[in-house]
Amino acid sequence: MPINKKLLAACLFAFLPIPLIAARADAPPPVEAFSRLPNLQDAQLSPDGQRLAVLMPLNGKQALVVLPVEKDSGIAPKVGVAGEWQIIGLFWKTSDLLFVDVLKTERVVGTQPVSKVRVLLFNVTTGAMTDFSNQFKIPITNVVSILPDDPDHILVALRGAVALLDIHSRTISFTRKGPERTYRWIVDDKAIPRAAVSTNQWLSDVSFTNYVMHPDGSYDSLVTTNFSSGPQFEILGLAQNPDHLVVLSDHEGGRLGAYEYDPSTKSFLKTLASDEKYDVGGALRWAGRLVGVTEPKTVYFDPAAAALQGLVDKALPDTRNIIAGMTHDQHFALVRAYAADQPMALYRLTLGEKKKLALIGVDYPELDGRTLARVKKVQYVAHDGQSIEAILTMPAGQKGPIPFVVLPHGGPTAHDHERFDYWAQFLASRGYGVLQPNFRGSTGYGTAFMRAGQAQWGGLMQSDVDEGTKWLIDQHLADPARICIVGGSYGGYVSLVAATSRPDLYRCAVAWAPVTDLGDLVRRIELFNWKDPNLPMLGTAGRSLDDVSPAQQASKAAMPILLFHGEQDFTVRVEQSHEMEAALKAAGKSVDAVYYKDENHFLSLASTRQDFLTRTEAFLAHNIGQVPSN
C-alpha cells in the first residue's frame, strides 16, 4: 500500500516519547492521552533486527505497521491492510516476509457467531498483502512454527492436522493428523509434533485434553483437565530435553507451578518455577524456544538467560523488564519495560560484547514524563475470613477520604494486575481513587480460589466486591457519600447488581457491555461468543437466575445508571443492554444508554474510548464529584 506523507508522519511521530497534545503542567492530561489506542501492541522484531512489526493506531483504528527501528536507516515504513480482519498473530519468516494470523467473527441474526481464521503474507518491501488460506480446499487456520532453520517452509495448522507449507510454490504436504478439536500443537525445531491440546466446551463443562504425539503418528491422552473439578494441567512447550514437556500443574499446594514432565512415564521430574501465594504462568519464548515464565515474576529455565535479564534490570532499575523476544541469530532482542504508574516502553537490545539498549518508543507518548497515580496491592478480609487482594490506585498527592470508583474486572475468570491500566489512571487523573478487587473466581490465586466463584454470580463474587468498598470506608480512604461502581463485561454485571441492591454503598453505576439477564445467557448461550470457563457457574444456591439478573431487578435500582454497548459485540449481545434500559425506563428509573454502531466488546476504536471516558467523567462529576463530604 502506498504511504502518503501524512500517514508517514503519523507513523514516525507515534514513536517519539514526547507529549503530542499541549497541556498545562498543572493540568491533568487530556482525555485523548488515555483514550488513544496504544502504540506498540504485539511488537515483533525482524530477523535482521532492523524492522519492527507492530499494531499501532492509524485513523483511530489498530493497524499493522512495519517501521524501521532506526529512523535514519532509509527503510520505508509499510502499512499492512487486513480489511475487516482482526490481526491476532505476527510471525517473521525473513526480514522481508511477515506472516499474519487474522480472525473475523460474523453472525447472521439469530444464529451463533462464527469465527473465521486466515493466514496472510505481508511483503514488507513491496507492501503486498496476500491471503494464503483461500488457495487451499482446507483453509489454513494459523501459523504453528516459522521453522527458522528451514528457508523454504513454515508449519501451519489446518482442521485437525499440521502441514508443511512451501512459501515459494505455495503447496502443502501433510505432516500429521491429530486428535479431533486440536487447537494447539507443540512441535520441535524439526517440525515434528511432540504434543497437542484439544478442547471441548459446553455450558456445563469446559475441558482440555493433553496428548503426547508419537513418531509413528499415533498419540496418547495424558491428562484431561476441567476448570470446575479435578487437577489443573497445561502444556507450555518442550523442555531442553525435547522428549520432555514443560507443564503447568497444581498438584503441589493447589497453585499452578511450572514443571518438567516426562510423558512416557506421566511423571513430574522437577520444579522449574513455583510461588507460595500466586499461580505461575505466562510462557516466555525466544525465537520459538520456551525459556521461562513471566508470572508472578520472571523465572528463566536457562541460567544464561537469567544472567542477561540481570544486565537489563541493572540498566532499567525502576521498571519491571521482560526480554520479550530474540532474533534467531541472537544478535537482537526486544525489551518491554513496565511499571504500575507508567505505560509500557519498548527497547531494542543489541547483544554481543558491547551490549546496547535503545528506546524505540512508548505505548502512550502523551503520558510519558507525567506524574501518574500511585498503584499498590492491598488486602482486606471478607465476612467469612477469606483474604481478598485488590489493586489500589490513589491520585497523586491525595490521601483520603476522597471520592472513589470501585472497578471490578471482567471475565470473571481473570484478574487485575499491578500494572498500568488506562481506565484506572484516567479516573485517578480526575481526582478519584480506584479499587480493583480480585474477588473469588479470579485467576492467579490458586485453583480453590478460582473455583470458589462457582455458582456465585450475584453471590460471593459480588459480596467480595462490596466488602472491598466497606474496607475503603473503614480505612478512611473513601468518602462514603461519594462512591460509584464502574465495570465492563462481567464487571458491568457487578455494577448493575450493585445498582439494584446496594444503595447504601454506591451513589451511581456505570456498565460497559454488561450481562443483565442470566436466564437469556443460559438459554441462548450459542448466541454469545464467550469462552470464559466461569459460564457454568451461573446463579447462587437457593436463588433463581432472575434473582441475580439486573434486568429482572430493575425496579429496585436506587441510583443513576449509565449504560454503554457496542452493536458489533459478539461476546455479550447488545440486546442485554437494550433489555436493561427498557426495564429501567419502564420502572421510572434514572438511566442513560449509549450505543456505538461500529464498536465490539473490547473498545477497539479510539473514538469510542474517548467518548466513553468523556461521558463517564461527566457522569461521575455530576453524581459524586460535587457531593459534600460527610
N, C-alpha and C positions, 0 to 999 in steps of 0.2 A: 504494500500500500504506500503510495507517495506521501511524504511528510511535508506539510506546509510550514511556513515559518512560525506561525502562532503555535502550532502543535509542538514543533521542535523546542520552542522557548518554554512551553509548559512542562515538557519532559525534563529539560535541564534544570529549570528553576525549582522543580519539585525536590531535587536532591540537595539544594542548598540549605544547610542547617541554620537559617536565619528567619526571623519573622517576616511574613509577606503581607500581613494585614496591620495597618497602622493602629496603634492603641496607646493611650497614655500609660506611663509607667505605673501610676497608682490605680489604674482602672483594671477590672478583671478582663481576661481575654475575651474577645467577642465570640458569639456562639459559633461562628464559622470555623474558629480554631479547633473546636471539639467535634463539630458535625461533619467536617471533611472526611472523606474516605482515607484510610491510612496509606502511606506511600509505598511501603516495602513488604507487601504480603507475598509469602511463598517465594522469596528471592532464591535464585539458583545461579551459581557461578559457572560460566562456560569452562570447558576443559582446559583452555589456554589461560584462564583467569582474567581475560580482558573484557568480557561482556557479562552483563547481569540481566537475566530474565526475571521479570518481576510483575506482579499485579499492582497497578497504581491507578489513581483516578484521572480520567480524561473525560471532560464534559459531564462530570457528575456521576459517572459510572466506572466500575472497576474494569480495567483493560489490560491486556498483555502488552508490555513494552519491553524491548531489548535495548539496553543502553550501554554505552562504553563506561567502564569503571573509571577510567581516567579521562577527564573531559577534553583534554587536548590531544587525544590519541588519533584523531582523524577518522575514527569509526563512526559511521552514521547510525543514529537510532532508528529502530523499526517498530511499527505497531502491528500486532497480530490481530486480525479481525475474526472473531468467532461467532458473530451474529447474536442469536438468542441463546447460544450455548453458554453454560457456566463453566469456567475453567477450574478443574479440580486437581490437576497434577501437571508438573513441568519436568521434562527429562531431556538433558542434553545428550545427544549421541556424538556429535562432533561440535567444533566451535562455530559451525555454520548451520547445523541441523538440530532443531529442537522439537521433540515430540510433546504433544499436548493432550492430556486426558480431559474430556469435556462431558457435561451432563446437561440434560434438559428434561424438565418434568412438565407433563401436559395432562389435562383432564377434560374429557367431554362431560357436559353437565350430567350429574347423577351417576357417574362412574368412578371407579378407583383411579387415583393419579397414577400415571405410567411414567417411569423414569427411563430415559434413553441415554445410552453412553456411547461415546465415539472416541477414536484416536485420530488426531490431526497431526500433520507435519508442517512445521514452520521453517522455511528457509530464511534465515535472518540476513542473508546477503541480498537476496532479490526481493524479500518481503512477501513471497508467495506462501499462501496457506492452503494445503490440500487435505482432503479427507481420505485417510487410508481405509477406514472401516467399510465404506459403501462399495469398495471394489470386490468384496467377497460375499459369497452366499450366506455365510455365517458371520455376522458383524463382529469385528474386534471390539472388546469392551474396555481394555485398559492395558497399559504397559506393566509387565511383571519385572523385567530386568533389562537394562540398557546394554548389558554384555560389553563392558568397556574393552575387554581384550579381543573382541571379535569385531573387526571393522565393517562387516557386511550385514550383520543381523542384530535384531533385538528379539526379546522373548515377550510374547503378548498372550493375553487371555481371551479365549472365546467361551462359548457356553459349555461349561464343564470340561474344558481342556486348555492346555497351553500349547503354543506353537511357535516355531521359529519363523520370523518374518524377514525376508531378504529386502533390505531397504532400497536396493537398486532395481531389481526385477519386479519388486512388489508381489512376490509369490510367497506362499506359506507352506510349511511342512509340519505336520502334526508331530509333537514331541511326546505328549502324554495325555490320556484321558484320566479324569479324576472322579471323586465322589460327586453325586448329584448336589446341586446348590452350593458348589465350592465358590467362595468369594475371596479367598486369599491363598496364594501359593508361596511357598518358601523354597527357593532354588539356590544351588551353589554357583560358583563362578564359571562352571562349565555348562550352565543352563539345565542341569539335571534337577528335577523336582525332588526335594527331600521330605517335604511335609505339606499339608493342606488343611484348610479350615472351611467347614461348611456351616450353614446357618439354617434354622427353622424358626419362624416367628408366627405365633398365633396370639389371639387376645389373652389366652390363659397361660401362655408358655413362650419363653424366649430361650432358645438353646443353641449351643455351638458345639460341633463335634470336631475334634482334632485328630488328624490322621498322620501316620508315618507312611511315606512312599518308598517302595522297594525298587531295586534296579530292574527287576523283570516286569515292571509296570503294575504290579499288584499293590494293594495298600491295606493297612490295618487300622482300626479305630484305636486311639489311645485313651482319650477322656472326653466325655460329653458333659458340658457344663450348663447349668441353668441358673439364672440370676436369682430365682426365688428359693432354691434349695440346693443342697449338695456342695461339693468343693468347687472353688474357682480355679481355672486353669486356662492360660492363654499362651500360645507360641509367639514369641517376639522375633526369633530368627535362628540362625545357625551359630553354634559355639565355635571357638577356634578350631576344635576338632569337628569337622563337618558331619561326622556321624552322630554328633550330639546336638541337642537343641538348647536354646536359652528360652526359658518359660517364666511366666508369672504364675504364682500359686499362693494360696492362703493356707497351706497345710501346716505351717508353723505359726501359731499365735493368732490366727484369724485375720491377719493382714497380708496383703499381697507383697511378696518378695520376689526377687529375680534369682533363678537357679539354673545351674547346668543340669541337663536331664538326658538320660540315656533311653531312647525309645525302644531299644531292643530288650531291655530288662524292665522298662517302665519304672525307673528308679531315679531319685534325685541324687546327684553326685556331690554338689557343693553349693553353698550360698554365695551368690555374686553381689547382692545388694539387699538390705533389709532396713527397716526403721521401726522403732518401738511404738510410735504413735500414728504414723501415716502409711498409706499404701504406697508401694513403689510402682513407677510406671514411666511412660514417655520414652519410647525407643529412640536412641541416638545413633544415626548411621552416617558413615563417611564413605563416599564413593560406593554406596550399596552395601557396605560391610557394617554389621552391628557392632558398635564399640562401647555402648553403655546405656544408662537410663538417666532421665533428667528430673524425675520427681521422687520424693520431695526435694532432693538435691541431686546434683550431677555426680554419678558414680561411673567410673570407667572400668572396663574389664581388662584393659591393656595398660600396664604401668607407664609405657612411653606416652600414651595419650593423656594420662593423668598428669604427667610432667609438663606437657605442652599447655594443658589447662592452667597449671600453676603459673606459668610465664604470662599468660593472658591476664589472669587475675591480678598479678603484680602490676601490670601496665594499666589496668582499669579497676582500681580498688574499690570504687564507690558503687559498682553495679554488679548484678548477677550476670555472668557471662557464659554463653553456651557456644561452643565451636560447632556450628550447625551444619557444616558440610565441608568437604575437602575434595579438591580435584584428584583424579585418579593417579596423576604423577606425583601427588603430594607436594606440589610447589606452592599452592594457594589454598586458603580456606576462608570461609565466612564466619564472622563472629557476631552474634546477636547479644547486645548489652541491654539488660532490663533493670528497672527499679520501680518500686511501687508508686513513687511520686514523679516518675519520668517516663515519657514514651520511649519505645524501643529505638536504639541506634544500631546501625549496621556498619560493620568494618570489614575490610579485606585484610587478611593476614598473609603476608609473604613469608614463606618458610625458607629454610636453608641456614647457612652460617650466620648471616646478618638478617635477623627477623625484623619485619616492619609491619606496623599496624596502622592502617589508614582509614579514616572515616569516609564512608560512602554517602550516608545520609541518615535522616531520622524519619520516623513514621508520621509525626505531627510537627512539621517545621515551625508553625506559628507558636507552638508552646515551648520550643527549645529555649532554654535560658530563663524561663519563667519559674517563679517560686510557686509550686503547686501544693496541694493539701497533703498533710501528713497521713500516712496509712500504716496501720499495725493490726496484728491479730489480738483478739481479746477472747476471754472465756466467760460464760455465765452458766448457771445451773438451772435446769428445768424443774418443774414441780415434783417430778419423780426421782430427782437426783442425777439425771443424765447430764453430763457436761456437754455444752454446745459451744463450738468455736464460731467466731464471726470475724468479718473484716470491718474495721472501724476507720472511717475517713473523717478527719477533722479539718475544717478550714484553717488556713494559715493564720496564726496569731490569735485564735479563739480557743476558749476552754469550755464554757458552759455555765448554766444551761442555755442552749441555743435551739432554734428551730431545727427539726430533724426530718430526714427521709429514711424510712425503712425500705430496703431494696432487696427482696428475696429473689434468688436466681431462678432461671428456667430449668427445664429438664423433665421431671425433677431430679433424675439420676445424673447429677453433675455437682460441681462445687465452685465457689468463688475463690480466687487466688489473691495472695498479697502481691498484686501486680497492677500496673496502670489500667484503669477502667474509665472509658471516656464518659459514661453516664455519671459515675460517682464523682469524677473530678469536675465535670461541668457543674453538678449540683453544689459541690463544695465551693467552687469559684463564686457562686451566688450566695454564699453565706450559710448553707445548710450542712449540718453534719449528716453522715450517711452510715447506716449499719446494714451489712450484708450477711445475714445469718446462714450458716451451713447446717440447716436443720436435719433431723433424722430423715433418711432416704438419700442423703447426699453421698457422693463418692469420696474416696480419699481417706476415710477414717476406719477402714476395716469392713469385712463382709457383714458382720452383725449389725453395725450401724446403718449400712445401706439397706439391709433387709428390714430394719425397724420401721421403714416407711411403708411396708406392705399394708394395703387396705387403710391407709392413713391420709388420703385426700380429705381435707377438712377436719382431720383428727390431730394426731401428734405432730405431723409435719406443719400443721397450722399453728398449734399452740406453742411449738418451739419458736416460731417467729414472734408471736405475741409476747412470749416471756423475754425475748430479747429486747422488745420495746419497753417492758417494765424495768428491765435491768438498766436501760439508758436513763430512765427517770430516777431510779434508786441511786444511780451513780452521779446524779446532778449534771449529766451531760445534755439531756434533752429537756426543753421546756414542755411540760405535759400538755399544755394548751396549743402547741404548735408542732404536731407530728402528723406527717402524711405518709401513706404507704404507696409505693410505686413498683411495678413489676411488668415483665414481659413473658408471654407464653404461659408456662406453669406459674411463674411469678405474678403474671397478670391475674390468674385464677386466685392466687393467695390474696392479692389486693382486693378483689371483688368479694371474696368470702369475708374478709375483714370489714369491708364496707357494709355488709349486711348483718354483721354480728358483733362488732366491737366499736361502737361509737364512743365508748369510754376511753379508748386508746388513741383513736385516729380522728383527724378532722377532715380528711379528704382522701381520695383514692384515684390513682392513675393506672390504667391497664393497657398494655400493648399486646395485641393478638392473643387475647385470653381464651382459655377454655371456660365456658359458662354453663354448659348443660352436659353433665356427665352421662346421663342416660342416652343422649344423642351420640356421644363419643362411643359408648359401649355398643349400641345397636347398629351404628353405621361406621364402625372402625375402618372399613375398607375405603371410605371416602377421605380418610386422614392419612397423609404421608408422614406418619410419626413412628419412629423406630425406638423410642425410649423404652427401656426394659421395665419401667415402673407402670406401664399401661395396665398390667394385670392387677395392680394394687389399688384399683379404684374403690372408693367407698370406705366407710368405717363400720366396724362391727356394731350391730344393733341400730343402724341408721340406714335409711334408703338413699339411693343416689340423688333423689330430689332434695333430701335434707341438706346435702352438701353441694348443691348446684346453685350458683349465684342467680341464674336466670329464674329459677323456681322460688327463690327467696327475695326477689327484687322488692317486694312490698315492705321488707324490713330494712331497706337501705336508709341510713340516717346521716348521710354526708354527701357533699357534691362528688360526682364521679366524672372522670374524663376517659373516654374510650378511643383507642386507635386501632386500625386494622388495614392491612394491605389486601387488595382484592385479588392479587395473584398468589395468595398464601395457600400452599398445598399441605402445610403441616397442620395448621388449625384453620378449619374452614371459616371464611368471613361471616358465614351465617350465624356462627356462635355469637359474634358481636351484634349482629342485627337483632337476634333474639333478645339479647340482654338490653339493648337500647329500647326495643319495643316494650319489654316488660317493665322497665323503669318508668317510661313515659306513661304507660297505662296506669301505673300506681301513683302518678303525680310526683315522681322523684326528680331530683336535680341531676341531669346528665347532659353532657355534650359528647358527640361522637364524630370522629374524623376518619374518612376512608381515603385510601390512596390507590388510584386506578392501576398504576404500573408497579406497585411495590409487592414484595414477597414477605415471608415470615421474618426475614433477617435484617431489615433496614438496609438494603443493599444500595440505595440511591442517596447521594449526598443531599439532594433537595428534600427528601423525606426526613432524613436525620435532622436537618436544620429546622424544618417546620415542627417536627415532634419536640425537639428541645425548646424551641421558642415558645410553643403553646404550653408546654409543661412548666416552664419558668413563670409565665404569666399566671397560670392556674395556681401554682404554689404561692406566688406573691399575694394573690388575692385571698387565699384561704388561710395561710399560716405565716405569711411574711410580715403582716402588719398587726397581728393579734398581740395585744399587750401581754407581757409575761405575768404569770401568777406569782 
